[in-house]
Amino acid sequence: MNCKLGQILHWHIYPTAEVLLDSAARAITRAASQSIARTGAFRVVLAGGKTPRDAYGKLRELGSDWHAWHIYFGDERCLPPDHPERNSRMAFDTWLDHVDIPRQQIHPIPAEQGPETGAIAYAETLRPVSEFDLVLLGLGVDGHTGSLFPGHPWGYEQNAPSVLPVLDAPKPQQQRVSMSARRLSAARQVLFMVSGADKREAVVRWRAGEMVPACAIAPRSGVDVLVEQSAFE
């Protein structure tokens, strides 16, 4: 199925959220093994949200060659680094503090510096990485992904910056930093994790090719969407 922005979607439907999470964790570790075998490193972009959080918890159980992992973040709220609402704090608490990924290979967004300064700084961090091995994303009830919201810039144009300041998000925290759709699309693989019946309307609109933010993520290989049955019906 093709989106108006050229997105190719591959839907993978699971009967329950638990089965989806198990499959997501295995897909992530499989991508890591393949990338490490190919290049000696695995560069992955993490998402915030409940479904990705639960998948990260399962990664601790599966294990991997953690020393080869390089961690980036798709978006972040402009809050202090240890604030519980930070995506990076969630990832550390759930997973990263419990495995042996070298700390210098984990790259949180410095959103505590504010939207504009944080975006500029993170763009410099991303500059050496031409392509990610895997980008993980979630889906909001309004079709947003990362901190790319309806009615706001998504940065899918060829000349769009790598990182966008978000000044007036329609949900707390209003000030954020987000990778642009163009930068999130620069990946060998993109994997969405979508669970919950409350996501059904957003999924229906996305499947219909409507211009929801998730539609703007368009890597060459297409997008894999792991979705719970209740969100797909």
mmCIF file of the C-alpha atoms, coordinates in Angstrom:
data_MODEL
# 
_entry.id   MODEL 
# 
loop_
_atom_site.group_PDB 
_atom_site.id 
_atom_site.type_symbol 
_atom_site.label_atom_id 
_atom_site.label_alt_id 
_atom_site.label_comp_id 
_atom_site.label_asym_id 
_atom_site.label_entity_id 
_atom_site.label_seq_id 
_atom_site.pdbx_PDB_ins_code 
_atom_site.Cartn_x 
_atom_site.Cartn_y 
_atom_site.Cartn_z 
_atom_site.occupancy 
_atom_site.B_iso_or_equiv 
_atom_site.pdbx_formal_charge 
_atom_site.auth_seq_id 
_atom_site.auth_comp_id 
_atom_site.auth_asym_id 
_atom_site.auth_atom_id 
_atom_site.pdbx_PDB_model_num 
ATOM 1   C CA . MET A 1 1   ? 0.000  0.000   0.000  1.00 0.00 ? 1   MET A CA 1 
ATOM 2   C CA . ASN A 1 2   ? 1.378  3.407   -0.962 1.00 0.00 ? 2   ASN A CA 1 
ATOM 3   C CA . CYS A 1 3   ? 0.950  6.630   0.965  1.00 0.00 ? 3   CYS A CA 1 
ATOM 4   C CA . LYS A 1 4   ? 0.685  9.973   -0.842 1.00 0.00 ? 4   LYS A CA 1 
ATOM 5   C CA . LEU A 1 5   ? 4.285  10.663  0.217  1.00 0.00 ? 5   LEU A CA 1 
ATOM 6   C CA . GLY A 1 6   ? 5.542  7.432   -1.339 1.00 0.00 ? 6   GLY A CA 1 
ATOM 7   C CA . GLN A 1 7   ? 5.448  5.353   1.833  1.00 0.00 ? 7   GLN A CA 1 
ATOM 8   C CA . ILE A 1 8   ? 5.292  1.576   1.408  1.00 0.00 ? 8   ILE A CA 1 
ATOM 9   C CA . LEU A 1 9   ? 3.625  -0.248  4.301  1.00 0.00 ? 9   LEU A CA 1 
ATOM 10  C CA . HIS A 1 10  ? 4.080  -3.856  5.410  1.00 0.00 ? 10  HIS A CA 1 
ATOM 11  C CA . TRP A 1 11  ? 1.447  -4.794  7.992  1.00 0.00 ? 11  TRP A CA 1 
ATOM 12  C CA . HIS A 1 12  ? 2.085  -7.539  10.574 1.00 0.00 ? 12  HIS A CA 1 
ATOM 13  C CA . ILE A 1 13  ? -1.005 -8.267  12.689 1.00 0.00 ? 13  ILE A CA 1 
ATOM 14  C CA . TYR A 1 14  ? -0.863 -9.941  16.110 1.00 0.00 ? 14  TYR A CA 1 
ATOM 15  C CA . PRO A 1 15  ? -3.755 -11.242 18.227 1.00 0.00 ? 15  PRO A CA 1 
ATOM 16  C CA . THR A 1 16  ? -2.590 -9.625  21.479 1.00 0.00 ? 16  THR A CA 1 
ATOM 17  C CA . ALA A 1 17  ? -0.203 -6.936  22.660 1.00 0.00 ? 17  ALA A CA 1 
ATOM 18  C CA . GLU A 1 18  ? 1.932  -9.564  24.400 1.00 0.00 ? 18  GLU A CA 1 
ATOM 19  C CA . VAL A 1 19  ? 2.484  -11.502 21.180 1.00 0.00 ? 19  VAL A CA 1 
ATOM 20  C CA . LEU A 1 20  ? 3.261  -8.233  19.393 1.00 0.00 ? 20  LEU A CA 1 
ATOM 21  C CA . LEU A 1 21  ? 5.846  -7.278  22.021 1.00 0.00 ? 21  LEU A CA 1 
ATOM 22  C CA . ASP A 1 22  ? 7.557  -10.660 21.844 1.00 0.00 ? 22  ASP A CA 1 
ATOM 23  C CA . SER A 1 23  ? 7.743  -10.394 18.063 1.00 0.00 ? 23  SER A CA 1 
ATOM 24  C CA . ALA A 1 24  ? 9.039  -6.819  18.242 1.00 0.00 ? 24  ALA A CA 1 
ATOM 25  C CA . ALA A 1 25  ? 11.804 -7.750  20.677 1.00 0.00 ? 25  ALA A CA 1 
ATOM 26  C CA . ARG A 1 26  ? 12.890 -10.635 18.483 1.00 0.00 ? 26  ARG A CA 1 
ATOM 27  C CA . ALA A 1 27  ? 12.819 -8.421  15.384 1.00 0.00 ? 27  ALA A CA 1 
ATOM 28  C CA . ILE A 1 28  ? 15.007 -5.836  17.104 1.00 0.00 ? 28  ILE A CA 1 
ATOM 29  C CA . THR A 1 29  ? 17.602 -8.372  18.251 1.00 0.00 ? 29  THR A CA 1 
ATOM 30  C CA . ARG A 1 30  ? 17.554 -10.020 14.812 1.00 0.00 ? 30  ARG A CA 1 
ATOM 31  C CA . ALA A 1 31  ? 18.246 -6.649  13.170 1.00 0.00 ? 31  ALA A CA 1 
ATOM 32  C CA . ALA A 1 32  ? 21.062 -6.093  15.660 1.00 0.00 ? 32  ALA A CA 1 
ATOM 33  C CA . SER A 1 33  ? 22.672 -9.467  14.918 1.00 0.00 ? 33  SER A CA 1 
ATOM 34  C CA . GLN A 1 34  ? 22.490 -8.889  11.173 1.00 0.00 ? 34  GLN A CA 1 
ATOM 35  C CA . SER A 1 35  ? 23.942 -5.406  11.410 1.00 0.00 ? 35  SER A CA 1 
ATOM 36  C CA . ILE A 1 36  ? 26.745 -6.426  13.762 1.00 0.00 ? 36  ILE A CA 1 
ATOM 37  C CA . ALA A 1 37  ? 27.657 -9.307  11.454 1.00 0.00 ? 37  ALA A CA 1 
ATOM 38  C CA . ARG A 1 38  ? 27.676 -6.923  8.497  1.00 0.00 ? 38  ARG A CA 1 
ATOM 39  C CA . THR A 1 39  ? 29.461 -3.875  9.919  1.00 0.00 ? 39  THR A CA 1 
ATOM 40  C CA . GLY A 1 40  ? 30.411 -4.585  13.534 1.00 0.00 ? 40  GLY A CA 1 
ATOM 41  C CA . ALA A 1 41  ? 27.930 -2.034  14.885 1.00 0.00 ? 41  ALA A CA 1 
ATOM 42  C CA . PHE A 1 42  ? 24.196 -1.521  15.350 1.00 0.00 ? 42  PHE A CA 1 
ATOM 43  C CA . ARG A 1 43  ? 22.773 2.004   15.229 1.00 0.00 ? 43  ARG A CA 1 
ATOM 44  C CA . VAL A 1 44  ? 19.195 2.158   16.465 1.00 0.00 ? 44  VAL A CA 1 
ATOM 45  C CA . VAL A 1 45  ? 16.782 5.024   17.107 1.00 0.00 ? 45  VAL A CA 1 
ATOM 46  C CA . LEU A 1 46  ? 14.442 4.571   20.087 1.00 0.00 ? 46  LEU A CA 1 
ATOM 47  C CA . ALA A 1 47  ? 10.845 5.720   20.468 1.00 0.00 ? 47  ALA A CA 1 
ATOM 48  C CA . GLY A 1 48  ? 8.928  6.826   23.527 1.00 0.00 ? 48  GLY A CA 1 
ATOM 49  C CA . GLY A 1 49  ? 5.518  5.535   24.563 1.00 0.00 ? 49  GLY A CA 1 
ATOM 50  C CA . LYS A 1 50  ? 4.069  2.569   26.418 1.00 0.00 ? 50  LYS A CA 1 
ATOM 51  C CA . THR A 1 51  ? 4.305  -0.066  23.682 1.00 0.00 ? 51  THR A CA 1 
ATOM 52  C CA . PRO A 1 52  ? 7.989  0.633   22.880 1.00 0.00 ? 52  PRO A CA 1 
ATOM 53  C CA . ARG A 1 53  ? 8.713  0.772   26.620 1.00 0.00 ? 53  ARG A CA 1 
ATOM 54  C CA . ASP A 1 54  ? 7.294  -2.699  27.126 1.00 0.00 ? 54  ASP A CA 1 
ATOM 55  C CA . ALA A 1 55  ? 9.311  -4.000  24.178 1.00 0.00 ? 55  ALA A CA 1 
ATOM 56  C CA . TYR A 1 56  ? 12.509 -2.603  25.696 1.00 0.00 ? 56  TYR A CA 1 
ATOM 57  C CA . GLY A 1 57  ? 11.848 -4.557  28.871 1.00 0.00 ? 57  GLY A CA 1 
ATOM 58  C CA . LYS A 1 58  ? 11.795 -7.756  26.829 1.00 0.00 ? 58  LYS A CA 1 
ATOM 59  C CA . LEU A 1 59  ? 15.138 -6.937  25.215 1.00 0.00 ? 59  LEU A CA 1 
ATOM 60  C CA . ARG A 1 60  ? 16.794 -7.386  28.611 1.00 0.00 ? 60  ARG A CA 1 
ATOM 61  C CA . GLU A 1 61  ? 15.643 -11.007 28.599 1.00 0.00 ? 61  GLU A CA 1 
ATOM 62  C CA . LEU A 1 62  ? 16.817 -11.790 25.069 1.00 0.00 ? 62  LEU A CA 1 
ATOM 63  C CA . GLY A 1 63  ? 20.327 -10.371 25.287 1.00 0.00 ? 63  GLY A CA 1 
ATOM 64  C CA . SER A 1 64  ? 22.674 -9.256  22.504 1.00 0.00 ? 64  SER A CA 1 
ATOM 65  C CA . ASP A 1 65  ? 26.230 -8.159  21.815 1.00 0.00 ? 65  ASP A CA 1 
ATOM 66  C CA . TRP A 1 66  ? 25.513 -4.937  23.692 1.00 0.00 ? 66  TRP A CA 1 
ATOM 67  C CA . HIS A 1 67  ? 28.987 -3.468  23.194 1.00 0.00 ? 67  HIS A CA 1 
ATOM 68  C CA . ALA A 1 68  ? 28.215 -3.027  19.488 1.00 0.00 ? 68  ALA A CA 1 
ATOM 69  C CA . TRP A 1 69  ? 24.988 -1.057  20.041 1.00 0.00 ? 69  TRP A CA 1 
ATOM 70  C CA . HIS A 1 70  ? 24.767 2.700   19.439 1.00 0.00 ? 70  HIS A CA 1 
ATOM 71  C CA . ILE A 1 71  ? 21.595 4.304   20.789 1.00 0.00 ? 71  ILE A CA 1 
ATOM 72  C CA . TYR A 1 72  ? 19.846 7.420   19.483 1.00 0.00 ? 72  TYR A CA 1 
ATOM 73  C CA . PHE A 1 73  ? 16.433 8.915   20.261 1.00 0.00 ? 73  PHE A CA 1 
ATOM 74  C CA . GLY A 1 74  ? 13.736 9.999   17.836 1.00 0.00 ? 74  GLY A CA 1 
ATOM 75  C CA . ASP A 1 75  ? 12.318 12.743  20.041 1.00 0.00 ? 75  ASP A CA 1 
ATOM 76  C CA . GLU A 1 76  ? 12.421 14.203  23.506 1.00 0.00 ? 76  GLU A CA 1 
ATOM 77  C CA . ARG A 1 77  ? 10.538 16.538  25.819 1.00 0.00 ? 77  ARG A CA 1 
ATOM 78  C CA . CYS A 1 78  ? 12.322 19.695  26.987 1.00 0.00 ? 78  CYS A CA 1 
ATOM 79  C CA . LEU A 1 79  ? 12.681 18.602  30.590 1.00 0.00 ? 79  LEU A CA 1 
ATOM 80  C CA . PRO A 1 80  ? 15.652 17.958  32.914 1.00 0.00 ? 80  PRO A CA 1 
ATOM 81  C CA . PRO A 1 81  ? 17.622 14.791  32.036 1.00 0.00 ? 81  PRO A CA 1 
ATOM 82  C CA . ASP A 1 82  ? 16.337 12.821  35.041 1.00 0.00 ? 82  ASP A CA 1 
ATOM 83  C CA . HIS A 1 83  ? 12.701 13.841  34.700 1.00 0.00 ? 83  HIS A CA 1 
ATOM 84  C CA . PRO A 1 84  ? 10.432 10.761  34.637 1.00 0.00 ? 84  PRO A CA 1 
ATOM 85  C CA . GLU A 1 85  ? 8.609  12.048  31.531 1.00 0.00 ? 85  GLU A CA 1 
ATOM 86  C CA . ARG A 1 86  ? 11.781 12.000  29.436 1.00 0.00 ? 86  ARG A CA 1 
ATOM 87  C CA . ASN A 1 87  ? 11.967 9.281   26.790 1.00 0.00 ? 87  ASN A CA 1 
ATOM 88  C CA . SER A 1 88  ? 15.627 8.771   27.601 1.00 0.00 ? 88  SER A CA 1 
ATOM 89  C CA . ARG A 1 89  ? 14.871 8.344   31.314 1.00 0.00 ? 89  ARG A CA 1 
ATOM 90  C CA . MET A 1 90  ? 12.263 5.715   30.487 1.00 0.00 ? 90  MET A CA 1 
ATOM 91  C CA . ALA A 1 91  ? 14.719 3.824   28.294 1.00 0.00 ? 91  ALA A CA 1 
ATOM 92  C CA . PHE A 1 92  ? 17.431 3.911   30.950 1.00 0.00 ? 92  PHE A CA 1 
ATOM 93  C CA . ASP A 1 93  ? 15.082 2.761   33.707 1.00 0.00 ? 93  ASP A CA 1 
ATOM 94  C CA . THR A 1 94  ? 13.495 0.008   31.643 1.00 0.00 ? 94  THR A CA 1 
ATOM 95  C CA . TRP A 1 95  ? 16.500 -1.316  29.779 1.00 0.00 ? 95  TRP A CA 1 
ATOM 96  C CA . LEU A 1 96  ? 19.689 0.679   29.249 1.00 0.00 ? 96  LEU A CA 1 
ATOM 97  C CA . ASP A 1 97  ? 20.738 0.776   32.914 1.00 0.00 ? 97  ASP A CA 1 
ATOM 98  C CA . HIS A 1 98  ? 20.559 -3.027  32.970 1.00 0.00 ? 98  HIS A CA 1 
ATOM 99  C CA . VAL A 1 99  ? 22.749 -3.947  29.993 1.00 0.00 ? 99  VAL A CA 1 
ATOM 100 C CA . ASP A 1 100 ? 26.374 -3.322  29.013 1.00 0.00 ? 100 ASP A CA 1 
ATOM 101 C CA . ILE A 1 101 ? 26.048 -0.782  26.221 1.00 0.00 ? 101 ILE A CA 1 
ATOM 102 C CA . PRO A 1 102 ? 29.013 1.610   26.664 1.00 0.00 ? 102 PRO A CA 1 
ATOM 103 C CA . ARG A 1 103 ? 27.714 4.911   27.994 1.00 0.00 ? 103 ARG A CA 1 
ATOM 104 C CA . GLN A 1 104 ? 29.525 6.914   25.332 1.00 0.00 ? 104 GLN A CA 1 
ATOM 105 C CA . GLN A 1 105 ? 27.500 5.011   22.704 1.00 0.00 ? 105 GLN A CA 1 
ATOM 106 C CA . ILE A 1 106 ? 24.181 6.230   24.120 1.00 0.00 ? 106 ILE A CA 1 
ATOM 107 C CA . HIS A 1 107 ? 23.197 9.613   22.735 1.00 0.00 ? 107 HIS A CA 1 
ATOM 108 C CA . PRO A 1 108 ? 20.232 11.289  24.484 1.00 0.00 ? 108 PRO A CA 1 
ATOM 109 C CA . ILE A 1 109 ? 18.804 14.441  22.945 1.00 0.00 ? 109 ILE A CA 1 
ATOM 110 C CA . PRO A 1 110 ? 19.945 17.478  25.001 1.00 0.00 ? 110 PRO A CA 1 
ATOM 111 C CA . ALA A 1 111 ? 16.378 18.805  25.080 1.00 0.00 ? 111 ALA A CA 1 
ATOM 112 C CA . GLU A 1 112 ? 17.001 20.365  28.493 1.00 0.00 ? 112 GLU A CA 1 
ATOM 113 C CA . GLN A 1 113 ? 18.816 23.086  26.521 1.00 0.00 ? 113 GLN A CA 1 
ATOM 114 C CA . GLY A 1 114 ? 15.520 24.140  24.923 1.00 0.00 ? 114 GLY A CA 1 
ATOM 115 C CA . PRO A 1 115 ? 13.952 23.317  21.552 1.00 0.00 ? 115 PRO A CA 1 
ATOM 116 C CA . GLU A 1 116 ? 16.143 25.383  19.249 1.00 0.00 ? 116 GLU A CA 1 
ATOM 117 C CA . THR A 1 117 ? 19.494 24.820  20.972 1.00 0.00 ? 117 THR A CA 1 
ATOM 118 C CA . GLY A 1 118 ? 18.742 21.166  21.601 1.00 0.00 ? 118 GLY A CA 1 
ATOM 119 C CA . ALA A 1 119 ? 17.835 20.613  17.946 1.00 0.00 ? 119 ALA A CA 1 
ATOM 120 C CA . ILE A 1 120 ? 21.058 22.233  16.717 1.00 0.00 ? 120 ILE A CA 1 
ATOM 121 C CA . ALA A 1 121 ? 23.158 20.213  19.138 1.00 0.00 ? 121 ALA A CA 1 
ATOM 122 C CA . TYR A 1 122 ? 21.530 16.907  18.241 1.00 0.00 ? 122 TYR A CA 1 
ATOM 123 C CA . ALA A 1 123 ? 21.906 17.564  14.533 1.00 0.00 ? 123 ALA A CA 1 
ATOM 124 C CA . GLU A 1 124 ? 25.662 17.733  15.163 1.00 0.00 ? 124 GLU A CA 1 
ATOM 125 C CA . THR A 1 125 ? 25.513 14.428  17.049 1.00 0.00 ? 125 THR A CA 1 
ATOM 126 C CA . LEU A 1 126 ? 23.760 12.808  14.078 1.00 0.00 ? 126 LEU A CA 1 
ATOM 127 C CA . ARG A 1 127 ? 26.072 14.248  11.444 1.00 0.00 ? 127 ARG A CA 1 
ATOM 128 C CA . PRO A 1 128 ? 28.485 11.252  11.327 1.00 0.00 ? 128 PRO A CA 1 
ATOM 129 C CA . VAL A 1 129 ? 25.603 8.775   10.864 1.00 0.00 ? 129 VAL A CA 1 
ATOM 130 C CA . SER A 1 130 ? 24.472 8.653   7.259  1.00 0.00 ? 130 SER A CA 1 
ATOM 131 C CA . GLU A 1 131 ? 21.961 5.846   7.797  1.00 0.00 ? 131 GLU A CA 1 
ATOM 132 C CA . PHE A 1 132 ? 20.513 4.117   10.842 1.00 0.00 ? 132 PHE A CA 1 
ATOM 133 C CA . ASP A 1 133 ? 20.237 0.347   10.948 1.00 0.00 ? 133 ASP A CA 1 
ATOM 134 C CA . LEU A 1 134 ? 16.842 0.453   12.643 1.00 0.00 ? 134 LEU A CA 1 
ATOM 135 C CA . VAL A 1 135 ? 14.373 3.184   13.585 1.00 0.00 ? 135 VAL A CA 1 
ATOM 136 C CA . LEU A 1 136 ? 11.703 2.315   16.154 1.00 0.00 ? 136 LEU A CA 1 
ATOM 137 C CA . LEU A 1 137 ? 8.499  4.342   16.270 1.00 0.00 ? 137 LEU A CA 1 
ATOM 138 C CA . GLY A 1 138 ? 5.116  4.364   17.953 1.00 0.00 ? 138 GLY A CA 1 
ATOM 139 C CA . LEU A 1 139 ? 1.787  5.812   16.867 1.00 0.00 ? 139 LEU A CA 1 
ATOM 140 C CA . GLY A 1 140 ? -0.410 8.297   18.716 1.00 0.00 ? 140 GLY A CA 1 
ATOM 141 C CA . VAL A 1 141 ? -4.202 8.329   18.636 1.00 0.00 ? 141 VAL A CA 1 
ATOM 142 C CA . ASP A 1 142 ? -3.998 11.367  16.342 1.00 0.00 ? 142 ASP A CA 1 
ATOM 143 C CA . GLY A 1 143 ? -1.536 9.660   13.983 1.00 0.00 ? 143 GLY A CA 1 
ATOM 144 C CA . HIS A 1 144 ? 1.521  11.436  15.341 1.00 0.00 ? 144 HIS A CA 1 
ATOM 145 C CA . THR A 1 145 ? 4.870  9.706   15.595 1.00 0.00 ? 145 THR A CA 1 
ATOM 146 C CA . GLY A 1 146 ? 7.937  10.944  17.422 1.00 0.00 ? 146 GLY A CA 1 
ATOM 147 C CA . SER A 1 147 ? 7.005  14.545  18.125 1.00 0.00 ? 147 SER A CA 1 
ATOM 148 C CA . LEU A 1 148 ? 5.674  15.114  14.609 1.00 0.00 ? 148 LEU A CA 1 
ATOM 149 C CA . PHE A 1 149 ? 2.064  16.204  15.110 1.00 0.00 ? 149 PHE A CA 1 
ATOM 150 C CA . PRO A 1 150 ? -0.844 16.984  12.778 1.00 0.00 ? 150 PRO A CA 1 
ATOM 151 C CA . GLY A 1 151 ? -0.847 20.609  11.716 1.00 0.00 ? 151 GLY A CA 1 
ATOM 152 C CA . HIS A 1 152 ? 2.871  21.039  12.512 1.00 0.00 ? 152 HIS A CA 1 
ATOM 153 C CA . PRO A 1 153 ? 5.997  20.735  10.335 1.00 0.00 ? 153 PRO A CA 1 
ATOM 154 C CA . TRP A 1 154 ? 7.104  17.147  9.751  1.00 0.00 ? 154 TRP A CA 1 
ATOM 155 C CA . GLY A 1 155 ? 10.283 17.834  7.839  1.00 0.00 ? 155 GLY A CA 1 
ATOM 156 C CA . TYR A 1 156 ? 9.824  15.285  5.059  1.00 0.00 ? 156 TYR A CA 1 
ATOM 157 C CA . GLU A 1 157 ? 11.160 17.550  2.315  1.00 0.00 ? 157 GLU A CA 1 
ATOM 158 C CA . GLN A 1 158 ? 14.574 16.715  0.806  1.00 0.00 ? 158 GLN A CA 1 
ATOM 159 C CA . ASN A 1 159 ? 16.095 19.885  2.236  1.00 0.00 ? 159 ASN A CA 1 
ATOM 160 C CA . ALA A 1 160 ? 14.476 19.547  5.680  1.00 0.00 ? 160 ALA A CA 1 
ATOM 161 C CA . PRO A 1 161 ? 16.810 19.741  8.687  1.00 0.00 ? 161 PRO A CA 1 
ATOM 162 C CA . SER A 1 162 ? 17.695 16.543  10.514 1.00 0.00 ? 162 SER A CA 1 
ATOM 163 C CA . VAL A 1 163 ? 16.222 17.743  13.808 1.00 0.00 ? 163 VAL A CA 1 
ATOM 164 C CA . LEU A 1 164 ? 13.265 20.029  14.445 1.00 0.00 ? 164 LEU A CA 1 
ATOM 165 C CA . PRO A 1 165 ? 12.464 22.270  17.413 1.00 0.00 ? 165 PRO A CA 1 
ATOM 166 C CA . VAL A 1 166 ? 8.856  21.773  18.524 1.00 0.00 ? 166 VAL A CA 1 
ATOM 167 C CA . LEU A 1 167 ? 7.519  24.860  20.286 1.00 0.00 ? 167 LEU A CA 1 
ATOM 168 C CA . ASP A 1 168 ? 3.805  24.182  20.687 1.00 0.00 ? 168 ASP A CA 1 
ATOM 169 C CA . ALA A 1 169 ? 3.026  20.466  20.756 1.00 0.00 ? 169 ALA A CA 1 
ATOM 170 C CA . PRO A 1 170 ? -0.704 19.797  21.278 1.00 0.00 ? 170 PRO A CA 1 
ATOM 171 C CA . LYS A 1 171 ? 0.009  17.703  24.374 1.00 0.00 ? 171 LYS A CA 1 
ATOM 172 C CA . PRO A 1 172 ? 2.395  18.100  27.317 1.00 0.00 ? 172 PRO A CA 1 
ATOM 173 C CA . GLN A 1 173 ? 5.298  18.844  27.197 1.00 0.00 ? 173 GLN A CA 1 
ATOM 174 C CA . GLN A 1 174 ? 4.668  21.544  24.625 1.00 0.00 ? 174 GLN A CA 1 
ATOM 175 C CA . GLN A 1 175 ? 8.353  22.223  23.993 1.00 0.00 ? 175 GLN A CA 1 
ATOM 176 C CA . ARG A 1 176 ? 10.176 19.283  22.427 1.00 0.00 ? 176 ARG A CA 1 
ATOM 177 C CA . VAL A 1 177 ? 12.926 18.231  20.038 1.00 0.00 ? 177 VAL A CA 1 
ATOM 178 C CA . SER A 1 178 ? 12.258 15.689  17.276 1.00 0.00 ? 178 SER A CA 1 
ATOM 179 C CA . MET A 1 179 ? 14.125 14.119  14.410 1.00 0.00 ? 179 MET A CA 1 
ATOM 180 C CA . SER A 1 180 ? 12.493 15.133  11.155 1.00 0.00 ? 180 SER A CA 1 
ATOM 181 C CA . ALA A 1 181 ? 10.609 12.662  8.977  1.00 0.00 ? 181 ALA A CA 1 
ATOM 182 C CA . ARG A 1 182 ? 13.417 12.906  6.433  1.00 0.00 ? 182 ARG A CA 1 
ATOM 183 C CA . ARG A 1 183 ? 16.030 11.882  9.013  1.00 0.00 ? 183 ARG A CA 1 
ATOM 184 C CA . LEU A 1 184 ? 13.876 9.108   10.485 1.00 0.00 ? 184 LEU A CA 1 
ATOM 185 C CA . SER A 1 185 ? 13.473 7.746   6.966  1.00 0.00 ? 185 SER A CA 1 
ATOM 186 C CA . ALA A 1 186 ? 17.244 7.439   6.494  1.00 0.00 ? 186 ALA A CA 1 
ATOM 187 C CA . ALA A 1 187 ? 17.305 3.865   7.766  1.00 0.00 ? 187 ALA A CA 1 
ATOM 188 C CA . ARG A 1 188 ? 17.775 0.325   6.548  1.00 0.00 ? 188 ARG A CA 1 
ATOM 189 C CA . GLN A 1 189 ? 14.648 -0.655  8.483  1.00 0.00 ? 189 GLN A CA 1 
ATOM 190 C CA . VAL A 1 190 ? 11.796 1.229   10.180 1.00 0.00 ? 190 VAL A CA 1 
ATOM 191 C CA . LEU A 1 191 ? 9.575  -0.596  12.649 1.00 0.00 ? 191 LEU A CA 1 
ATOM 192 C CA . PHE A 1 192 ? 6.353  0.811   14.119 1.00 0.00 ? 192 PHE A CA 1 
ATOM 193 C CA . MET A 1 193 ? 4.821  -0.817  17.215 1.00 0.00 ? 193 MET A CA 1 
ATOM 194 C CA . VAL A 1 194 ? 1.086  -0.142  17.588 1.00 0.00 ? 194 VAL A CA 1 
ATOM 195 C CA . SER A 1 195 ? -1.192 -1.626  20.254 1.00 0.00 ? 195 SER A CA 1 
ATOM 196 C CA . GLY A 1 196 ? -4.529 -0.747  21.825 1.00 0.00 ? 196 GLY A CA 1 
ATOM 197 C CA . ALA A 1 197 ? -8.040 -0.277  20.448 1.00 0.00 ? 197 ALA A CA 1 
ATOM 198 C CA . ASP A 1 198 ? -7.683 3.485   20.953 1.00 0.00 ? 198 ASP A CA 1 
ATOM 199 C CA . LYS A 1 199 ? -5.276 3.530   17.979 1.00 0.00 ? 199 LYS A CA 1 
ATOM 200 C CA . ARG A 1 200 ? -7.866 2.042   15.596 1.00 0.00 ? 200 ARG A CA 1 
ATOM 201 C CA . GLU A 1 201 ? -9.000 5.351   14.077 1.00 0.00 ? 201 GLU A CA 1 
ATOM 202 C CA . ALA A 1 202 ? -5.420 6.476   13.460 1.00 0.00 ? 202 ALA A CA 1 
ATOM 203 C CA . VAL A 1 203 ? -4.628 3.136   11.824 1.00 0.00 ? 203 VAL A CA 1 
ATOM 204 C CA . VAL A 1 204 ? -7.736 3.358   9.610  1.00 0.00 ? 204 VAL A CA 1 
ATOM 205 C CA . ARG A 1 205 ? -6.713 6.815   8.431  1.00 0.00 ? 205 ARG A CA 1 
ATOM 206 C CA . TRP A 1 206 ? -3.123 5.707   7.865  1.00 0.00 ? 206 TRP A CA 1 
ATOM 207 C CA . ARG A 1 207 ? -4.207 2.650   5.876  1.00 0.00 ? 207 ARG A CA 1 
ATOM 208 C CA . ALA A 1 208 ? -6.454 4.869   3.761  1.00 0.00 ? 208 ALA A CA 1 
ATOM 209 C CA . GLY A 1 209 ? -3.451 6.974   2.759  1.00 0.00 ? 209 GLY A CA 1 
ATOM 210 C CA . GLU A 1 210 ? -4.519 10.077  4.662  1.00 0.00 ? 210 GLU A CA 1 
ATOM 211 C CA . MET A 1 211 ? -1.850 12.634  5.488  1.00 0.00 ? 211 MET A CA 1 
ATOM 212 C CA . VAL A 1 212 ? -1.185 11.681  9.084  1.00 0.00 ? 212 VAL A CA 1 
ATOM 213 C CA . PRO A 1 213 ? 2.346  12.278  10.398 1.00 0.00 ? 213 PRO A CA 1 
ATOM 214 C CA . ALA A 1 214 ? 3.193  8.553   10.417 1.00 0.00 ? 214 ALA A CA 1 
ATOM 215 C CA . CYS A 1 215 ? 2.688  8.635   6.634  1.00 0.00 ? 215 CYS A CA 1 
ATOM 216 C CA . ALA A 1 216 ? 5.747  10.877  6.240  1.00 0.00 ? 216 ALA A CA 1 
ATOM 217 C CA . ILE A 1 217 ? 8.247  8.184   7.264  1.00 0.00 ? 217 ILE A CA 1 
ATOM 218 C CA . ALA A 1 218 ? 9.265  6.677   3.926  1.00 0.00 ? 218 ALA A CA 1 
ATOM 219 C CA . PRO A 1 219 ? 12.505 4.659   3.839  1.00 0.00 ? 219 PRO A CA 1 
ATOM 220 C CA . ARG A 1 220 ? 13.432 2.926   0.593  1.00 0.00 ? 220 ARG A CA 1 
ATOM 221 C CA . SER A 1 221 ? 12.744 -0.533  2.029  1.00 0.00 ? 221 SER A CA 1 
ATOM 222 C CA . GLY A 1 222 ? 9.282  0.395   3.280  1.00 0.00 ? 222 GLY A CA 1 
ATOM 223 C CA . VAL A 1 223 ? 7.879  0.460   6.787  1.00 0.00 ? 223 VAL A CA 1 
ATOM 224 C CA . ASP A 1 224 ? 7.083  -2.586  8.919  1.00 0.00 ? 224 ASP A CA 1 
ATOM 225 C CA . VAL A 1 225 ? 4.063  -2.001  11.154 1.00 0.00 ? 225 VAL A CA 1 
ATOM 226 C CA . LEU A 1 226 ? 3.594  -4.470  13.996 1.00 0.00 ? 226 LEU A CA 1 
ATOM 227 C CA . VAL A 1 227 ? -0.004 -3.928  15.069 1.00 0.00 ? 227 VAL A CA 1 
ATOM 228 C CA . GLU A 1 228 ? -2.338 -5.531  17.569 1.00 0.00 ? 228 GLU A CA 1 
ATOM 229 C CA . GLN A 1 229 ? -5.541 -6.936  16.078 1.00 0.00 ? 229 GLN A CA 1 
ATOM 230 C CA . SER A 1 230 ? -7.714 -4.609  18.162 1.00 0.00 ? 230 SER A CA 1 
ATOM 231 C CA . ALA A 1 231 ? -6.009 -1.590  16.560 1.00 0.00 ? 231 ALA A CA 1 
ATOM 232 C CA . PHE A 1 232 ? -6.322 -2.962  13.028 1.00 0.00 ? 232 PHE A CA 1 
ATOM 233 C CA . GLU A 1 233 ? -9.955 -4.090  12.800 1.00 0.00 ? 233 GLU A CA 1 
# 
